[in-house]
Structure formats: C-alpha cells, structure tokens
Amino acid sequence: MSNIYKAFNNGKAFIPFITCGDPALEVTEKIIYTMVENGADLIELGIPFSDPTAEGIIIQGANARALNNGTTIDKIFCMLENVRKHTSIPIVFMTYANVIFSYGKESFMKNANNLLIDGVILSDVPYEEKNEFEPFCKKYNMDIISFIAPTSKSRIYTIAQNASGFLYCISSLGVTGMRDNISTDIVEMINTAKVVSKIPIAVGFGIKTPHQAKQISNYADGVIVGSAIVKLCEKYGNECVKHIGSYVKEMKSAII
C-alpha cells in the first residue's frame, strides 16, 4: 500500500505546499519541520521551474525567487537527505514535465525514491499523457498523482479508476491562487469519482481560510493549500517559519 495513504488515516488530511528554495533552501528545511510539528499530514514540495504555467502570480514569484537563489534539483535532493533524518512524513513533488525530462526521468525517480519521496504531481501532464512517466514511477515505487477538474466531466470515471496515491481535485478553473469564494460543484466531482474508486480525494486551488478548509473537508478526504502559505514566504522572508507554523496549526485544527 502506498505510503501516501497514511496521510489520510487520522481524519481529514491537511496538505500544505511550498516552493523549494523560497526564500532559501535552508529555510525550506525549517518550514518542513514546522509544518510537521503543527499537524501537516502530507507535504507537497514544488520544484521551481522557469515557466510554471499552472501557477498564479504568487507561486510564479516563488519560482522566480527560488531560481534566482540558485535552487537546483540536486540541491533539493541534498536538503531532503537531511530532512529524512528527522521525519518520515509522506512527501510528494510538484513540478513540470520539462524539469524531469531535463534531469532524466529514470534518474529523477530513482533519486527521489532513495529519499523516500512518495509521489509526483506533474501540473502540465494530462491524464492521457501520464504513461510517459508512469513506468518510471512504478519502477521506483512512487505514485503519479492525477487531477480531476471542473472540465473533466465524463473523464472523471476513467481518471479515478486508474489513479494512485490520492486524487487531486481542482476546485476552480484557472491557475493557482487564493480565492474569496469557491463556486465549483466540488461535491458532484467528488461523488462521481467515489462511485468508481476508494482512493482518497484532496481538494486544492484557491483555499486560504480555516472556514473554507472546514467546508471542503465536509466532503473531501483532504485539503491542499499552497498560495496562502507561499504568500507568507514572500511577506516574511527568512522570518516566515513561525508564521507558517501558526497558519498550518490553525488550518489543521479547522478540519479535524
């Protein structure tokens, strides 16, 4: 059984996202620890990319800052070697196809597996093209996380039946970013997927407040938050760690 499922074993899962290297890799390491201490169940780590097409302006900025800091995949792997001495929390990478192509698909998955990375989310790879990467994921015991979105409709059955790890339900059309209101019929998407699969479903894109998180957790198995946390990295820089810890604690408390 995938290690990712452990994140959903104790009530609703809170899944925070950060971009590695923003504001600095040594700070990223500290953020991971504070997120674990404050109740995160699974962590998404973004690998910075120069053209993050799925991201809104907040995470675009984080990618730019991380790349300007000289963040590379090998430096991220080195940081995670130390992280794995202190925590076994499930971790998945979130990045883009070109990042892995450039590094080498097999080398990337092999090195990630050595660091007990549990899965990968490829924001620009649709379900129909995941076979480009899935054999390497399976070889190295990693899940490739599939998306369902408001536009998926009749594809939801197929995607859910073949998903692994967890199913990432996109709450809103458009790119990542905080939203005041989430109007998509998330319940319908989740119920459609659950007809054919028992895989955990986590909802992301746009969630920023404890109230929103609580509402989503009434239907989903997990709640994903990225932009609101990355905004704290931008606002507080190297001093962001305690602020992120407090935010994660508040959000996790809202969905228990």
N, C-alpha and C positions, 0 to 999 in steps of 0.2 A: 504494500500500500504506500502511496506517495506520502512523503513527509509533510507535504502541504496540508493534508487532511487534519494534522494535529492542530493547526491554527483554528479549526472550526469545531474542536472537540469540547470546548468550555464556553458554551454560549455563543453569542454573536462575535464574529472576528472583527477587530479593528486593524486596518491595513494602511499604515502611513507610507508615503512616498517622499523620497528626497533625491536630488541630483548629486551624484558623487563629485566631490571637488568644489562644491559651492557651500560655504565660502572658501574652504580649503579641505584637502583630504584628511588632515589630522582632525579637523572639526567634524567632518563626516563620521569618522570613527566614534567620536564622543556623542554625536547625535544618535547613532545606532544604539549605544549603551543606554542613553536616557530614554529612548523610545521603548526599549525592552523593560526597563525598570518601571515605566509608567503605564504598562499594560498593552503595548502593541503585541499582536498575535502572529503577524507575518509582516515582513518589511519588503517594500519594492525599492530597489536601488536603480536609479536612472544612470545609464552610461551616456555621457554627453556626446552630442552629435552636432555638426555644423548646420544641418538643415532639418530640424525637428518638426516635421510638417503637421503632426497631430497636436502640437502644443500651442497654448495661448501665450500671450506676451510674458506672463510671469515665469513660466518654465523655459521659454525661449531665452529669457535673460539669464536664468541659472545655467543653461547650457553654454552660453557665451562666456560667462564668468569662469565656469569650470575649465573650459578650453583655454582661456587666457591665462589661467593658473598653471597650465601645462599638464592637466589631468589626462592620463592615458589609461588604456585597459590594463596594461601591465602594472601600473602604479595602483590601480584599483584592486587588482588581484593581490598585490603585496599588502595593502592595507587590510584586506579581508583575511589574510593569513593570521594577522594579529587578532582580528575580531573573533575568529573561530577558536581562539584560545580561551575566550571569555563567555561566549554564548552559542547555543545551538539553535536559536530561533530560526524558523523557516525564512529563507530569503529568495526572492526572485529578481532577476534583472529585467529592466525595461529599456529597450533601445530600438534600433532600426536595422533593417537588413544590411545596408552597406557597411555598418560598423562591424558586423560579424563576417561578412564577405571579405572585408579588408584584412581582418585578423586571421581568417581561415576558419571555416566552420568547425572542422574537427578539432583543431587546436583550442578554439574558444570553448567548446563544450567540454572537452577533456579537462582543461584547466579549471573551468567553473565547477565541474563535478569534484575535482580534488579539493575544492574549498567548500564542499557540501552545499553548493547553490542548488536550489530545488527546482527551479524552472526559469523560463524566459518568456517575456512578453515582447512581441515584435509589432510595434504600432503601425507599421506600413505594410504588413504582410496579411492579406485577406485569407480567410479560411481555405479557399480553393488553391492557394499557393504555399500552404504550410509544409507540403511534402518536400519542399526544397531544404527544410531544416529538420523536420521531424525525425528522420532516420538517425541523425547525429544526436538528437536529444534522447531518443530511446536507447541508443548505444551507451550513453553515459548517464542513464537513469535520471533524466531531467524531464519535467513536463513542459510542453509548449502550451501556453495559456491562450485560449480562444476568446474572441469578443462576440457578443451579440449587441445589436444597436437598434434604435427605433426604425432603421431602414432594413433590418434583417428579415422581418416578416416570415415568409414561408421557409426561409433558410434556417430559422431558429431550431427546428426539429433536428435537422442534419448536423448542425454545429454542436448542439447539446449532446446528441448521441455519441459523438466522436471526441468530445472534449476530455481533457485530462487536467489534474491539479484542481483548478477551480474555473468557473466560467465568469468572465469579466463582462458585466452588463453595463453598457454605456448609457448613462441616464439622459443625456441631452445630445441633440445634433450640434455639430461644430467641434471646435478644438477644446482642449482642457482649459479650466479657469473656474473661478468662483462664481456662483450664480445665486441671486436672491430667491428665485423660485425654480423648482424643477417640475415642469408640467407634463413631461412624458408619462405615458401609462406604463410605469415600471412593473406594476403588479401583473399586467397582462403578459409582458415579456417573460417575467419570472415563471408564471404559471404555465405558459406554453413550454418553456424549457423543462420544467419539472414533470411534465407529462411523460417525457421520454428518458429522463436521466435523473439520478440521485446525486449528481455532482454538486458540490457547494457553489452557490452563486453570490458573488460580491458585486456591489454597485459602486461605480465611480463616475467622475467628471462632474464637477460643479458643487459638491458637498463642502460646506465650510463651517456650519454651526452645529452645536450639540442637538438642537431641535430638529434640524434636517437629518442628522445621523440617526436620531431616535425614530423618526418617521420611516426612514429607509429600512432600518433594522426590524421593523414590524413585519416585513415581507422577505427581505434578503437574508442570507446567511452571514454576510459580511459587508462592511462599509470601507471604501477606499477614499483617502483624502490626500491630495498632492499639492495643489496650488496654494492652499491656505498655509501649509507648512513651509513651502518654498518661499512664500512671502515673508515669513519670519526670518528665514536665512538672509533675504535681501535687506530687510529692515534693520536687523541687529548685527549682521556680520559675524565676527568671531564670538560675539556675546550671545548668540542665538540659542545655545544649547538649553539653558534653563527655561527659556520661553517655550521652546518646542516640547520640553518635558511636561510643562504645565498644560499645554494645549492637548497633548496626547492623553494625559490623565483625564482631562475634562471630557474629551470625546469618547474615550473608552467607557467612562462612568455612565455616559448617556445611553449606551446601547446594551448594557448588561441586563 
